């Protein structure tokens, strides 16, 4: 089960002063935590205000923080001091998790269930609390109509490894995917024109059918109004969870997928791959998921 609390300030509708485009879309930024991390959040208060840098983001924005119920009191105190409008979800899993990735996946599903239940309308992004973001990133994803994706740089301190993965773009149109290892100089890519690996030696490593949670954002209405986006109201697989559902939709409907920024020519998100952490970027659409939260159709 999930118990929620809301806090922070700021308006939910804000007009652009320099544009005539009307109200800005709300950003719904979801961050998960590990079990037993409550006290560490207290010590990391400066990081919470700066990574993701939500205090610098123009409203409306709501930060959805999900964590085990036992850690909630310590985190609640921290969140009240951030100056950011937030939803604090105390998560009580129905099963024990064997990996941090499985726990994070279940927490993300809990967050999406909350967004769906309360009809929080906006652009959803899963943000790593230890991630580093370009200052213009959140303005970019606010322009997403349906789905958006971008390159993500992953740095592994232990292995001293830097890998960039993301979309190949022509302007804002996604035409394929790539993975570039800056340590050995190899690049693997797949395009939608041929659906074959441009580097045959690396065909097994292509990511044409997977997308990491840190590399996309989506219009939240897909959760409760899938027909608006060309999806069936009743899904054939009733056990499908929300994260997997959204990942599949993003990859299947390329006509509604926007590459960010233009030509996907800039890295705007950096994350650290810490072994065993809940935020380690290992959760892709093929990941097995807990049975706690299901699509409800």
N, C-alpha and C positions, 0 to 999 in steps of 0.2 A: 504494500500500500504506500501511498504518498501523502504526506501532510505538507501544506504549503503556507508560506507567509509572504506578504508583500511589503515593500518599503521603498524608501528613496523619494525623490521629488522629480519635478519636471512634467511638462504637458505631454499628453499623448498625441496631440496634433500641433504641428508647428509649420508656419508658412515660410517659404523661402523669401528672403528680403531682396535677393538679386535676380529672381526668376519669376516667371508668370506661370509656372508649371503646377501651381496648387500645392496642397499639403505634401510633405515628404513622407515616404513610407516609413513605418516603424521598423526598426531593426530588432530582431529577437535573437540575442546572443546566448548560446547554451554552453555552460562549462560544467564538466563533471569532476569529481574528486575521488580519491582513494579512501578506503576504510582506514580509520585511525589517523586521518590527516587533519582533524580539526585543530589541534594545538599548533601544527605547523602553519596553518593558515593564519593563526594569530600572530606568529612571528613574521609572516610574509605579508603583512598588511600593505607595505609600500608597493609590492608587486601586484597586488589585487587592484590597486588603483591605476596601475600603469600597464599591465599585461593581462588581457587586452586593454588598450588605452581608452577605456570607455568614457572616462571623464572628459576626454578631448573630442568626443564624437557629438555632433549636433543632434539634438533631440528631434523626434522621439526615438528612444532606445530603451529596451528593457533587458536586463541581465538575468537569465534563468540559471541559477546555481543549484546543482543536484548533488546530494551527498547522503551517506548513511545517517540514519536518525540519531545515532549515538554521538555523532560529531557536531550536530546542528547547533547547540548552544554557543560554542566557541565561535563558530563561523558567523552566526547571526550578529554577534557583537561587532565583528569586523565589517560585515556588509553595511550595517547602519552608519558606519563612518566613512563610506566611500563616496557619498554624494551622488550615487548612481541609482536610478530607479531599478528595482530588482524584484524577482520572485525567488524565494528560497524554498526548495523542495526537500523535505526530509524523507529519504527513501528507505523503506523497509522491505528488503527482498524476500521472496518466498522460497529462496534456495540459497545455498552457499556457493560462492564462485571460486573456481580453481585458479583463475587467472585475472589479472588486473584488466585486461582487455575485455573479458566477458562482463565484468562489473561495470565498466564504462559504457559498454553497449547497452546493458539493461538500464542504466541511468539515463542515457540519451532517449531510449524508448519512453521512460517515465516522463521526461521533459516534453516529448512530442504528444504524449497522452494529455498532459496539462494544457498544452497549446491548443489541442483539438477540443478539449472539453470546454475551455473558456473562450474559444473562438478568437484567439489573439491573432489579429490580422497583420501580416508584415512579411519581412524577409528573414528566414531562419538561417543562422550560421552556427556551426559547432566550433567553438574557439578554445584552444588550449590555454590554460592559465599561464603556462610558461612560454607561450609563443611570442614572437616578435612581429609586429605589424607595421607596414607603411602607413603614414598618417592619412593618406588618401584612400586607403583600402575600403573603409566603411562607407565612404561617399560613393565609391564605385559600385559596391554590391547593393546599395540602396536603389540603384537604377534597374535592378533585375525585375523583369516582368513575370517570368515563370521560373526558369532555372538558370544558374550561372556557375561557371567553373574557371579556375585559374591555376597557374603553376605554383607549386609549393616546394620550398627548399628544406630538406631534412638534414640536420647535422648530427652526427654521432660522435660524441666526445671520446668515448672509449676506443672506437675504431678509427678516429680521425678521418671520418668519411663524410662527404657532402654529395647528396643526390638531389636532383631537381626532377620532379614529375609533374605532368600536367597536360593541357590541351595544346594541339597545334591549331593555329587560327589564321584565318584570312579576314582581316578586320575583326568583327565580333563573331564571325561564323566559325564554329568548331569543325575542323576538317580531319582531325585525327588526334593521336595521343603520343607522348614521348616520355622517355626516361633517360636522363643523362647522369652518368657517374663522373664527377670531376676529378676523382682520384686516378682512375685508369683511362679517362678520356673516351670511354665508350658511350654511344648513344643508340638506343633502340626506339623505334617508332612504328606506328601503324596508322594508315590513312583510311578514310571511309571510301575512297575511290576504288581501292584494290583489296582492302581488308587483309593485306599480307604484310609481313614484317619487311621493312626496307633493309634490315640487316639480318640475313637468314641465320647467321650463327647465333643470334639471340632470340630466335622466334619463341622459345619457351618462356621468355621473360616479358613478353609484351603485356600491356595492361589495357587492351581494347575493351575488356568486359569487366573491369573493376575500377572503382573510384574511391579514394580515401575520404573519410568524413571531413577532413580539414580542407579539402579542395573543392567544395561546392557549397552553394546556398540555394534556397528555393522559396517560392511563394507558399506561405503556410496554408493557404486555402486548399491545396492539393489534399490535405489531410481530411477535410470534411466535405469538399466539393470536387471530387475527382472528375466528374463529367465536364466541368468547366475547362479542364485541361485534356479532354479527349480520352479519359480513362473510364472503364466500367465502374458503375456504382457498387456492384457486387463482385468481389474478387473471387476467382475460382479457388484459390488457396486461402482458406479462412485463417490458417495458422500463421500467415505471413506477418512479420513484425514491421513496425513503421519505418525503421531505419532501412531495412532491406527493400521495402516497397519504394521509398523515395530514391534510393540509389539506382534501382532498376528503371524508374521513370526517367531520371536524369539522363541515363545512358541510352534509353530506347527512343526518346523523342528529341532527336537532334535539332529539329526545326525550331524548337522553343529554347534551345540551350545557347546561352550567350557567353562568349569568351571574354575574360576580364584580365587586364585592360585591353584596349584595342590591339589586335595582332598578338595578344598574350605575350607581349614583348618585355614585360617587367615582372620581376619577382616581388610580390607585395606581402608574402607570408613566409616566415621562417619558423621552424619548430625543431626542438631538440628530442632526439630519440634516446630516451633513458630506459635501459632494459628493466622490465618489470613494472614500469609506470603505467598508470591508467591512460595517460595521454600519448604514449608511444604510438606512432602512426601505423598501426598494424591492422586496424579494423577496416576491412574492405567488404564489398558486397558478398564475398564468398564465405565470410566468417560465420561459424555456427553461433546461434544466439540462444539466450535463456528463454524460458517459457512464461516469464512473468507478465509481459505486455504483448498483446496481439492487436492486429488490425480489427476494427469493429465495423463490420458491414452487414 
